[in-house]
Amino acid sequence: MAEVTLTIGDRRHNVTCRDGEEAQLRRLGDMLDQRWSAANRASGGLNAERTMLLVALMLADSLDNAENRPASDGGPSPVFLTRIAERLEGIASALEKPVADA
């Protein structure tokens, strides 16, 4: 397991992840940190927990917009299509596994 230190706002957080996922975790931490100032102002600087909740809501709103935005050609959103593809790959993998004798 790897450990990454994320700085979000003015706080440092040590987080463990699987080896090789450090860059992704840092990228996600940067996304949180980028929204921290706006969330901290919106929370009135009351406490870090409330500020982090607002950061989470900002990210959830962005995700919701991305998932529900139709494709430029009017078809389903790319996120929706990716989820379907991932589910189909999971089903295909399950079907490819040999069945254990009962």
Summary of the structure (lengths in Angstrom):
residues: 102
radius of gyration: 19.2
end to end distance: 36.6
largest distance: 62.3
contacts: 222
relative contact order: 0.09
helix: 60%
strand: 14%
